[in-house]
């Protein structure tokens, strides 16, 4: 989401910001409590925004939790059910945030309890501004009060946006919420969503568990629409950021669009493969209750997920780019490697991964597993390759033979 979503609310934002600015004038940036170690690998889950935007409700969230638990998503490693913007509509007389009573008649605590009863974790959304991107009450000046409320409700994950923030400093604003969450009495993942505008990879590691690196993704192979970007455009923005990510602090290229209909099955396989190479949070953004077989197959490919969730936590890098053809590589725990041969072109292409891209001698023998076809080839040396479909990938796991 982006500040242009609510141009009409800009004047209200500035007035509200002036009212809360003094609250932040004396805040210290010192984080006394350590960041809880609750994201040793990139978070996996589901978020309501990509498919449903502001059309969220108690019934919808229960439906998505049911589908995650029953479909095989939970078994594949997905665990967070996150409500994005528009769940809140006001504050009570004491200033406590209040959920929309028509859409969430049972309240947030009951909904969180339901999600937990499925063996899943529960997440909410707020904003560092006076208003959210959807014009609902934000957390500026209410960070500690909101964090205590989230903890009381049983929230496990907070996506914290950056609309209507006026002249606030991003690092300071997110640090305040980080402090509030750490003092809340509950371990809560902090997802920093300021779109990469303030180079969060340089300061966010001690503050949050993941940080957005770009504007919003939209469901297309490439292109730009307002402040949103196609999948490959988002990919290009990750090239220089790999060194800043690692266990408990991840670059976030935004949520998955798999299953939303704007790309082909082949393109969605590429999308999922590349996000795994980036050690990106795998946050599904489709309707989990209406997945076709291909969508479920892609989202639950355990071999690809294992690359994303590799405990070494090293983000992949682009090792070669020649026109439309790219090679991405990633070291894995135990001396293994993952690699993606990406064909951005419109015709099939013969591609190879040379062992030199991995830092291995050409004589090194390895077992190579294709993570989509499941084909295993033993005693490969020097290079591995094949014909890559238009907008497609070959993704492999390479295990050197001792």
C-alpha positions as CSV (number, residue, x, y, z in Angstrom):
1,X,0.0,0.0,0.0
2,X,1.1,3.6,-0.6
3,X,0.2,7.1,0.5
4,X,-1.5,7.9,-2.7
5,X,-4.3,5.5,-1.7
6,X,-5.8,8.1,0.5
7,X,-5.0,11.6,-1.0
8,X,-8.1,13.0,0.5
9,X,-7.0,12.2,4.0
10,X,-3.7,14.0,3.7
11,X,-4.9,17.2,5.6
12,X,-6.3,15.1,8.4
13,X,-3.1,13.2,8.6
14,X,-1.0,16.4,9.1
15,X,-3.3,17.6,11.8
16,X,-3.2,14.3,13.6
17,X,0.5,14.2,13.2
18,X,1.0,17.6,14.9
19,X,-1.1,16.3,17.8
20,X,1.2,13.3,18.3
21,X,4.6,14.7,17.3
22,X,5.5,15.7,20.8
23,X,5.1,12.1,21.9
24,X,8.0,11.2,19.8
25,X,10.2,14.2,20.4
26,X,11.8,12.7,23.5
27,X,11.8,9.1,22.4
28,X,15.2,7.3,22.7
29,X,16.3,5.0,19.9
30,X,17.9,2.6,22.4
31,X,16.4,-0.8,22.3
32,X,16.9,-2.2,25.8
33,X,15.3,-5.7,25.1
34,X,16.9,-7.9,22.4
35,X,14.9,-8.7,19.3
36,X,13.2,-12.0,20.0
37,X,14.6,-14.9,18.0
38,X,11.3,-15.9,16.4
39,X,12.2,-15.7,12.6
40,X,15.3,-17.9,12.3
41,X,14.1,-18.7,8.8
42,X,11.8,-16.5,6.6
43,X,8.2,-16.3,7.9
44,X,5.6,-18.3,6.0
45,X,2.0,-17.6,6.0
46,X,-0.9,-15.8,4.3
47,X,-2.0,-12.1,4.1
48,X,-5.4,-10.8,3.1
49,X,-4.3,-7.7,1.0
50,X,-3.4,-9.0,-2.4
51,X,-6.7,-10.8,-3.0
52,X,-9.2,-9.1,-0.8
53,X,-7.8,-5.6,0.0
54,X,-10.2,-3.9,2.4
55,X,-12.9,-6.6,2.0
56,X,-11.9,-8.4,5.2
57,X,-14.1,-10.0,7.8
58,X,-14.2,-12.5,10.6
59,X,-15.8,-15.1,8.4
60,X,-13.2,-14.7,5.7
61,X,-10.3,-15.1,8.1
62,X,-11.8,-18.2,9.7
63,X,-12.3,-19.6,6.2
64,X,-8.6,-18.9,5.3
65,X,-7.4,-20.5,8.5
66,X,-9.5,-23.6,7.9
67,X,-8.1,-23.9,4.3
68,X,-4.5,-23.4,5.5
69,X,-4.9,-26.2,8.0
70,X,-6.8,-28.6,5.8
71,X,-5.1,-28.1,2.4
72,X,-1.6,-29.1,3.1
73,X,-0.3,-25.5,3.5
74,X,0.2,-25.9,7.2
75,X,2.0,-29.2,6.7
76,X,4.3,-27.5,4.2
77,X,5.4,-24.9,6.8
78,X,2.9,-22.0,6.5
79,X,1.8,-20.8,9.9
80,X,0.8,-17.1,10.0
81,X,-2.7,-15.8,9.1
82,X,-2.4,-12.0,8.8
83,X,-5.3,-9.5,8.5
84,X,-4.0,-6.5,6.5
85,X,-5.6,-3.0,6.5
86,X,-9.2,-2.1,7.3
87,X,-10.0,-4.4,10.2
88,X,-10.0,-1.4,12.6
89,X,-12.4,1.5,12.5
90,X,-12.0,3.6,15.7
91,X,-10.7,4.0,19.2
92,X,-12.7,3.9,22.4
93,X,-12.9,6.5,25.2
94,X,-9.6,5.2,26.6
95,X,-7.9,5.4,23.2
96,X,-7.8,1.6,22.7
97,X,-8.0,0.4,19.1
98,X,-11.4,-1.0,18.1
99,X,-12.2,-3.6,15.4
100,X,-15.0,-2.9,13.0
101,X,-18.0,-4.4,14.9
102,X,-19.9,-5.3,11.7
103,X,-17.1,-7.2,10.1
104,X,-15.6,-8.6,13.3
105,X,-18.6,-9.1,15.6
106,X,-16.8,-11.6,17.9
107,X,-13.8,-9.4,18.3
108,X,-10.1,-9.9,17.6
109,X,-9.3,-12.0,20.6
110,X,-11.9,-14.6,19.7
111,X,-10.6,-14.6,16.1
112,X,-7.0,-15.0,17.3
113,X,-8.1,-17.9,19.5
114,X,-9.8,-19.6,16.6
115,X,-6.6,-19.3,14.4
116,X,-4.5,-20.6,17.3
117,X,-6.9,-23.6,17.7
118,X,-5.9,-24.6,14.2
119,X,-2.3,-24.8,15.2
120,X,-1.6,-21.6,13.4
121,X,-0.4,-18.1,14.4
122,X,-2.3,-14.8,14.1
123,X,-1.2,-11.4,12.6
124,X,-2.6,-7.9,12.4
125,X,-1.8,-4.7,10.5
126,X,-1.2,-1.2,11.6
127,X,0.6,1.9,10.4
128,X,3.3,4.3,11.8
129,X,1.2,7.3,10.7
130,X,-1.9,8.9,12.2
131,X,-3.9,6.9,9.7
132,X,-3.4,3.7,7.8
133,X,-3.2,3.5,4.0
134,X,-7.0,2.8,4.0
135,X,-7.8,5.8,6.2
136,X,-8.3,3.8,9.5
137,X,-6.7,4.8,12.8
138,X,-2.9,4.4,12.8
139,X,-0.6,3.9,15.7
140,X,1.4,7.2,15.8
141,X,1.5,8.2,19.4
142,X,-0.3,5.1,20.5
143,X,2.5,2.5,19.9
144,X,2.8,1.2,23.5
145,X,-1.0,1.2,24.0
146,X,-1.5,-0.7,20.8
147,X,1.3,-3.2,21.4
148,X,-0.2,-4.0,24.8
149,X,-3.6,-4.5,23.2
150,X,-2.1,-6.8,20.5
151,X,-0.4,-8.9,23.2
152,X,-3.7,-9.2,25.1
153,X,-5.5,-10.4,22.0
154,X,-2.8,-13.0,21.3
155,X,-1.2,-11.4,18.2
156,X,1.9,-13.1,16.9
157,X,2.8,-10.9,13.9
158,X,2.5,-7.2,13.1
159,X,2.7,-5.7,9.6
160,X,3.5,-2.1,10.2
161,X,3.0,0.3,7.2
162,X,4.2,3.8,6.3
163,X,1.2,5.8,5.1
164,X,0.4,9.3,6.4
165,X,3.6,9.6,8.4
166,X,4.3,13.2,7.7
167,X,7.9,14.2,8.6
168,X,8.5,11.2,10.8
169,X,11.9,9.5,10.6
170,X,11.5,5.9,9.5
171,X,14.2,4.3,11.7
172,X,12.9,6.2,14.8
173,X,9.3,5.3,14.1
174,X,9.9,1.6,13.6
175,X,12.3,1.5,16.6
176,X,9.5,3.0,18.8
177,X,7.1,0.2,17.8
178,X,9.8,-2.4,18.2
179,X,10.3,-1.2,21.8
180,X,6.6,-1.3,22.4
181,X,6.3,-4.8,21.1
182,X,9.2,-6.0,23.2
183,X,7.7,-4.5,26.3
184,X,4.2,-6.0,25.6
185,X,4.9,-9.3,27.3
186,X,4.5,-11.3,24.1
187,X,6.9,-12.2,21.3
188,X,5.5,-10.6,18.1
189,X,7.1,-10.6,14.7
190,X,7.6,-7.1,13.4
191,X,7.2,-6.7,9.6
192,X,8.5,-3.3,8.5
193,X,6.6,-2.0,5.5
194,X,8.1,1.3,4.5
195,X,8.7,0.1,0.8
196,X,12.4,0.4,0.9
197,X,12.4,4.2,0.6
198,X,14.7,4.8,3.6
199,X,17.1,1.9,2.9
200,X,15.8,-0.3,5.7
201,X,18.4,-3.0,5.1
202,X,20.9,-0.6,6.6
203,X,19.2,-0.1,9.9
204,X,16.3,-2.6,10.3
205,X,18.3,-5.7,11.3
206,X,18.2,-4.9,15.1
207,X,14.6,-3.5,14.8
208,X,12.4,-5.8,12.8
209,X,12.2,-9.4,11.6
210,X,11.6,-8.5,8.0
211,X,11.6,-5.3,6.0
212,X,10.0,-4.5,2.6
213,X,12.6,-3.5,0.0
214,X,10.2,-2.1,-2.7
215,X,6.8,-0.8,-3.4
216,X,3.9,-3.2,-3.7
217,X,3.9,-6.2,-6.0
218,X,1.1,-6.6,-8.5
219,X,0.1,-9.8,-10.3
220,X,2.0,-9.5,-13.5
221,X,5.3,-10.8,-15.0
222,X,6.6,-7.3,-15.5
223,X,5.5,-3.6,-15.6
224,X,4.5,-0.8,-13.3
225,X,1.1,0.3,-12.2
226,X,1.0,3.4,-10.0
227,X,3.3,2.5,-7.1
228,X,3.2,-1.2,-7.7
229,X,5.6,-3.3,-9.7
230,X,5.5,-6.6,-11.7
231,X,7.3,-9.6,-10.4
232,X,10.5,-9.4,-12.4
233,X,10.7,-5.6,-11.6
234,X,10.6,-6.4,-7.9
235,X,13.3,-9.1,-8.5
236,X,15.7,-6.6,-10.1
237,X,15.4,-4.4,-7.0
238,X,16.9,-7.2,-4.8
239,X,20.2,-7.6,-6.6
240,X,22.3,-5.3,-4.3
241,X,20.6,-6.2,-1.0
242,X,21.7,-9.8,-0.4
243,X,24.4,-9.1,2.1
244,X,22.0,-7.4,4.6
245,X,19.7,-10.4,5.1
246,X,20.1,-13.4,7.4
247,X,18.5,-15.4,10.3
248,X,15.9,-13.3,12.2
249,X,16.1,-10.4,9.8
250,X,15.0,-10.8,6.1
251,X,14.7,-8.7,3.0
252,X,11.0,-8.7,2.0
253,X,10.2,-8.3,-1.7
254,X,6.5,-8.4,-0.9
255,X,3.9,-11.1,-0.9
256,X,3.3,-13.9,-3.3
257,X,0.8,-13.5,-6.1
258,X,0.7,-17.3,-6.9
259,X,-2.9,-18.3,-7.8
260,X,-4.4,-14.8,-8.3
261,X,-4.7,-15.2,-12.1
262,X,-2.5,-12.5,-13.5
263,X,0.4,-14.8,-14.5
264,X,0.6,-18.2,-16.1
265,X,1.4,-21.4,-14.2
266,X,5.0,-21.3,-15.6
267,X,5.4,-17.7,-14.4
268,X,4.1,-18.6,-11.0
269,X,6.6,-21.4,-10.7
270,X,9.3,-18.9,-11.6
271,X,7.9,-16.4,-9.0
272,X,7.9,-19.0,-6.3
273,X,11.4,-20.3,-7.2
274,X,13.0,-16.8,-7.2
275,X,11.4,-15.8,-3.9
276,X,12.9,-19.0,-2.4
277,X,16.3,-18.1,-3.8
278,X,15.9,-14.7,-2.2
279,X,15.3,-16.2,1.2
280,X,12.1,-14.1,1.1
281,X,9.2,-14.5,3.5
282,X,6.7,-16.8,1.8
283,X,3.4,-15.0,2.4
284,X,0.7,-16.3,0.2
285,X,-1.8,-13.7,-1.1
286,X,-4.4,-15.8,-2.9
287,X,-7.8,-17.2,-1.7
288,X,-6.7,-20.4,0.1
289,X,-10.2,-21.8,0.0
290,X,-10.4,-21.8,-3.8
291,X,-7.0,-23.0,-4.9
292,X,-6.7,-25.1,-8.1
293,X,-4.3,-28.0,-8.2
294,X,-1.5,-26.1,-9.8
295,X,-1.6,-23.3,-7.2
296,X,-1.5,-25.8,-4.4
297,X,1.3,-27.7,-6.1
298,X,3.4,-24.6,-6.4
299,X,2.8,-23.2,-3.0
300,X,3.5,-26.6,-1.3
301,X,6.6,-27.7,-3.3
302,X,8.6,-28.9,-0.3
303,X,11.9,-29.0,-2.2
304,X,11.6,-25.3,-3.1
305,X,10.4,-24.4,0.4
306,X,13.4,-26.2,1.8
307,X,15.7,-23.8,-0.2
308,X,13.8,-20.8,1.1
309,X,13.9,-22.1,4.7
310,X,17.5,-23.2,4.6
311,X,19.0,-22.6,8.1
312,X,22.2,-21.0,6.7
313,X,20.0,-18.1,5.8
314,X,22.1,-16.8,2.9
315,X,20.1,-14.8,0.3
316,X,20.8,-15.9,-3.3
317,X,22.6,-13.6,-5.8
318,X,22.4,-13.1,-9.5
319,X,25.6,-14.7,-10.8
320,X,25.1,-14.1,-14.5
321,X,22.9,-12.0,-16.7
322,X,23.1,-12.1,-20.5
323,X,20.2,-10.4,-22.0
324,X,17.0,-12.3,-21.0
325,X,19.0,-15.2,-19.5
326,X,20.1,-15.2,-15.9
327,X,21.7,-17.5,-13.4
328,X,20.9,-17.2,-9.7
329,X,22.9,-19.1,-7.0
330,X,22.6,-19.6,-3.3
331,X,24.8,-21.5,-0.8
332,X,23.0,-23.9,1.5
333,X,23.8,-25.5,4.8
334,X,26.2,-28.4,4.6
335,X,28.0,-27.4,1.5
336,X,25.1,-27.8,-0.9
337,X,23.9,-25.2,-3.4
338,X,20.6,-24.1,-5.0
339,X,20.5,-22.5,-8.4
340,X,17.9,-21.1,-10.8
341,X,18.3,-20.8,-14.6
342,X,15.8,-18.0,-15.5
343,X,14.6,-17.3,-19.0
344,X,12.9,-13.9,-19.2
345,X,12.6,-14.2,-23.0
346,X,9.6,-15.2,-25.1
347,X,11.2,-18.3,-26.7
348,X,12.8,-21.4,-25.2
349,X,16.5,-21.1,-24.4
350,X,19.2,-23.7,-23.8
351,X,21.0,-22.7,-20.6
352,X,23.8,-24.1,-18.5
353,X,25.1,-23.5,-15.0
354,X,28.9,-23.8,-14.8
355,X,30.4,-25.1,-11.6
356,X,32.6,-22.0,-11.6
357,X,29.5,-20.0,-10.7
358,X,29.4,-22.0,-7.5
359,X,33.1,-21.7,-6.8
360,X,33.6,-25.4,-7.5
361,X,36.3,-27.0,-9.7
362,X,35.0,-28.4,-13.0
363,X,36.1,-31.9,-11.9
364,X,33.8,-31.9,-8.8
365,X,31.1,-34.5,-9.1
366,X,27.7,-33.7,-7.7
367,X,24.1,-35.0,-7.5
368,X,21.7,-32.6,-9.0
369,X,17.9,-32.6,-8.3
370,X,15.5,-30.7,-10.4
371,X,13.1,-29.3,-7.9
372,X,10.1,-29.1,-10.2
373,X,10.4,-32.2,-12.3
374,X,12.0,-34.1,-9.4
375,X,14.5,-35.7,-11.7
376,X,17.8,-36.7,-10.0
377,X,21.0,-36.9,-11.9
378,X,24.1,-38.4,-10.3
379,X,27.8,-37.8,-10.9
380,X,27.4,-34.6,-12.8
381,X,30.6,-32.6,-13.2
382,X,31.5,-29.3,-14.8
383,X,28.0,-27.9,-15.5
384,X,24.3,-28.7,-15.6
385,X,21.6,-27.4,-17.8
386,X,18.7,-27.8,-20.1
387,X,16.1,-26.1,-22.2
388,X,14.3,-23.4,-20.2
389,X,10.7,-22.5,-21.1
390,X,9.8,-18.9,-21.9
391,X,9.3,-17.0,-18.6
392,X,10.3,-20.2,-17.0
393,X,13.0,-21.6,-14.7
394,X,15.0,-24.7,-14.1
395,X,15.6,-24.8,-10.3
396,X,18.1,-27.4,-8.9
397,X,19.7,-28.5,-5.7
398,X,23.3,-29.4,-6.1
399,X,25.0,-31.8,-3.6
400,X,28.7,-32.2,-4.1
401,X,29.9,-35.8,-3.8
402,X,32.7,-36.1,-1.1
